[in-house]
């Protein structure tokens, strides 16, 4: 959370409406409690509560140093909440800069704060980004879409394997 703490320190320099942090997955973030009011929801275990938490947020911040394809980013986008994070790992595969969220250069907390501030200041921009993020999740990551991609991959692997066996049998 050190990068989040640095980002929030920088965010405090921007003229913004009151900022409140809604945190889940952790029970306490003492390093952040002095900067902004913090509401820690702890671990959320059911889909309805998760959806409500994402929907309550104006922006979801993912300050990860490394990630593959984080579920939290996909869940946020699926709920129509834009994401701010670093251009690292699989995050850029899901978040399109200034389309469905904000991607800051790796560990550039000043740039991440700028993106968060930009989204917090402009409700129409947030709404457009949220809609674009949800559309991308439905288009590229919905269960039926992913299942079809796996089936196509398996079919291609089986076809290649079958061709290799047939070629080897003729030798």
VODRENVO-170561 format. One record per residue (C-alpha): chain; residue in one letter; residue number from 1; x, y, z. Coordinates in Angstrom, 3 decimals, decimal comma. Layout:
// residues N
(site A A NUM (X Y Z)) ...
//
This chain:
// residues 171
(site A X 1 (0,000 0,000 0,000)) (site A X 2 (3,001 2,305 -0,047)) (site A X 3 (2,299 3,378 -3,649)) (site A X 4 (-1,347 4,015 -2,769)) (site A X 5 (-0,289 6,128 0,229)) (site A X 6 (2,075 8,172 -1,979)) (site A X 7 (-0,640 8,576 -4,618)) (site A X 8 (-3,142 9,796 -2,035)) (site A X 9 (-0,633 12,311 -0,657)) (site A X 10 (-0,256 13,711 -4,164)) (site A X 11 (-4,009 13,593 -4,761)) (site A X 12 (-4,518 15,919 -1,795)) (site A X 13 (-2,906 18,726 -3,835)) (site A X 14 (-5,744 18,716 -6,387)) (site A X 15 (-8,909 20,761 -5,815)) (site A X 16 (-11,486 17,989 -5,444)) (site A X 17 (-14,792 17,347 -3,760)) (site A X 18 (-14,386 15,452 -0,484)) (site A X 19 (-12,641 12,112 -1,053)) (site A X 20 (-13,510 9,047 0,992)) (site A X 21 (-11,747 5,714 0,712)) (site A X 22 (-13,736 2,510 0,585)) (site A X 23 (-11,402 -0,421 1,185)) (site A X 24 (-12,196 -4,098 1,066)) (site A X 25 (-10,003 -7,143 1,375)) (site A X 26 (-8,188 -5,571 4,347)) (site A X 27 (-9,443 -4,724 7,783)) (site A X 28 (-7,280 -1,678 8,429)) (site A X 29 (-4,923 0,700 6,621)) (site A X 30 (-3,267 2,824 9,302)) (site A X 31 (-0,936 4,613 6,863)) (site A X 32 (-3,937 6,087 5,026)) (site A X 33 (-6,234 6,993 7,873)) (site A X 34 (-4,803 10,478 8,363)) (site A X 35 (-5,112 11,541 4,731)) (site A X 36 (-8,776 10,757 4,047)) (site A X 37 (-11,709 9,218 5,837)) (site A X 38 (-11,450 5,445 5,383)) (site A X 39 (-14,235 2,878 5,512)) (site A X 40 (-12,809 -0,652 5,683)) (site A X 41 (-15,311 -3,320 4,711)) (site A X 42 (-12,972 -6,224 5,417)) (site A X 43 (-13,250 -9,337 3,287)) (site A X 44 (-16,333 -9,540 1,107)) (site A X 45 (-17,455 -13,069 0,320)) (site A X 46 (-20,580 -12,835 -1,810)) (site A X 47 (-21,214 -11,462 -5,289)) (site A X 48 (-23,957 -9,050 -4,246)) (site A X 49 (-21,848 -7,310 -1,608)) (site A X 50 (-18,892 -7,124 -3,997)) (site A X 51 (-21,059 -5,569 -6,703)) (site A X 52 (-22,435 -3,025 -4,244)) (site A X 53 (-18,923 -2,061 -3,112)) (site A X 54 (-17,690 -1,587 -6,681)) (site A X 55 (-20,827 0,326 -7,630)) (site A X 56 (-20,438 2,625 -4,620)) (site A X 57 (-17,020 3,719 -5,868)) (site A X 58 (-16,445 6,505 -8,366)) (site A X 59 (-13,011 5,080 -9,217)) (site A X 60 (-11,322 1,784 -8,385)) (site A X 61 (-7,595 2,189 -7,737)) (site A X 62 (-5,268 -0,745 -8,354)) (site A X 63 (-1,798 0,407 -7,208)) (site A X 64 (-0,139 -2,974 -7,838)) (site A X 65 (3,550 -3,313 -8,623)) (site A X 66 (2,857 -6,497 -10,608)) (site A X 67 (-0,280 -8,316 -11,646)) (site A X 68 (-1,305 -10,905 -14,164)) (site A X 69 (-4,986 -10,350 -14,962)) (site A X 70 (-6,374 -9,098 -11,634)) (site A X 71 (-9,926 -10,132 -10,818)) (site A X 72 (-10,477 -6,886 -8,915)) (site A X 73 (-9,860 -4,824 -12,054)) (site A X 74 (-12,162 -7,012 -14,129)) (site A X 75 (-14,849 -6,983 -11,421)) (site A X 76 (-14,681 -3,200 -11,176)) (site A X 77 (-14,981 -2,775 -14,931)) (site A X 78 (-17,823 -5,314 -15,066)) (site A X 79 (-19,663 -3,196 -12,503)) (site A X 80 (-19,169 -0,060 -14,595)) (site A X 81 (-16,555 1,537 -12,350)) (site A X 82 (-13,470 2,942 -14,127)) (site A X 83 (-10,035 1,834 -12,959)) (site A X 84 (-6,867 3,777 -12,226)) (site A X 85 (-3,664 1,781 -12,039)) (site A X 86 (-0,138 1,384 -13,281)) (site A X 87 (0,755 0,188 -16,781)) (site A X 88 (2,013 -3,136 -15,465)) (site A X 89 (1,361 -6,817 -16,139)) (site A X 90 (-2,113 -7,630 -17,418)) (site A X 91 (-3,756 -4,393 -16,294)) (site A X 92 (-3,292 -2,727 -19,729)) (site A X 93 (-4,989 -5,751 -21,306)) (site A X 94 (-8,176 -4,788 -19,469)) (site A X 95 (-7,919 -1,032 -18,932)) (site A X 96 (-7,658 1,217 -21,970)) (site A X 97 (-6,010 4,507 -21,037)) (site A X 98 (-8,540 7,335 -20,978)) (site A X 99 (-11,182 4,992 -22,422)) (site A X 100 (-12,081 2,725 -19,488)) (site A X 101 (-9,719 4,182 -16,918)) (site A X 102 (-6,271 5,621 -16,386)) (site A X 103 (-2,913 3,901 -16,783)) (site A X 104 (0,040 5,635 -15,189)) (site A X 105 (3,637 4,732 -16,019)) (site A X 106 (4,908 2,099 -13,598)) (site A X 107 (5,096 3,424 -10,040)) (site A X 108 (4,589 7,064 -11,097)) (site A X 109 (2,335 8,068 -8,213)) (site A X 110 (2,109 11,679 -9,424)) (site A X 111 (0,660 10,513 -12,747)) (site A X 112 (-1,684 8,074 -11,002)) (site A X 113 (-2,955 10,881 -8,756)) (site A X 114 (-3,513 13,047 -11,843)) (site A X 115 (-5,655 10,312 -13,407)) (site A X 116 (-7,699 9,775 -10,263)) (site A X 117 (-8,254 13,531 -9,926)) (site A X 118 (-9,276 13,792 -13,565)) (site A X 119 (-11,897 11,091 -13,132)) (site A X 120 (-13,170 12,428 -9,810)) (site A X 121 (-13,654 15,907 -11,299)) (site A X 122 (-15,672 14,803 -14,337)) (site A X 123 (-18,787 12,687 -13,744)) (site A X 124 (-19,567 12,406 -17,480)) (site A X 125 (-16,060 11,145 -18,199)) (site A X 126 (-16,377 8,586 -15,363)) (site A X 127 (-19,721 7,408 -16,707)) (site A X 128 (-18,318 7,019 -20,251)) (site A X 129 (-15,275 5,174 -18,930)) (site A X 130 (-17,450 2,924 -16,795)) (site A X 131 (-19,662 2,082 -19,763)) (site A X 132 (-16,626 1,415 -21,975)) (site A X 133 (-15,063 -0,836 -19,347)) (site A X 134 (-18,248 -2,840 -18,864)) (site A X 135 (-18,665 -3,223 -22,633)) (site A X 136 (-15,093 -4,497 -22,961)) (site A X 137 (-15,561 -7,051 -20,188)) (site A X 138 (-18,747 -8,329 -21,818)) (site A X 139 (-17,120 -8,363 -25,264)) (site A X 140 (-13,800 -9,977 -24,312)) (site A X 141 (-14,049 -11,647 -20,904)) (site A X 142 (-17,601 -12,975 -20,537)) (site A X 143 (-17,698 -16,687 -19,702)) (site A X 144 (-19,181 -17,701 -23,064)) (site A X 145 (-16,556 -15,665 -24,968)) (site A X 146 (-13,689 -17,195 -22,983)) (site A X 147 (-15,177 -20,697 -23,377)) (site A X 148 (-15,351 -20,272 -27,176)) (site A X 149 (-11,720 -19,104 -27,228)) (site A X 150 (-10,621 -22,147 -25,220)) (site A X 151 (-12,565 -24,452 -27,531)) (site A X 152 (-10,910 -22,872 -30,579)) (site A X 153 (-7,498 -23,251 -28,952)) (site A X 154 (-8,144 -26,897 -28,050)) (site A X 155 (-9,419 -27,597 -31,565)) (site A X 156 (-6,274 -26,025 -33,055)) (site A X 157 (-4,000 -28,015 -30,741)) (site A X 158 (-5,850 -31,260 -31,509)) (site A X 159 (-5,706 -30,573 -35,256)) (site A X 160 (-1,971 -29,869 -35,079)) (site A X 161 (-1,398 -32,971 -32,958)) (site A X 162 (-3,444 -35,105 -35,341)) (site A X 163 (-1,517 -33,774 -38,355)) (site A X 164 (1,787 -34,515 -36,607)) (site A X 165 (0,691 -38,110 -35,863)) (site A X 166 (-0,444 -38,607 -39,460)) (site A X 167 (2,841 -37,218 -40,833)) (site A X 168 (4,880 -39,386 -38,458)) (site A X 169 (2,872 -42,465 -39,439)) (site A X 170 (3,705 -41,943 -43,109)) (site A X 171 (7,459 -41,752 -42,487)) 
//
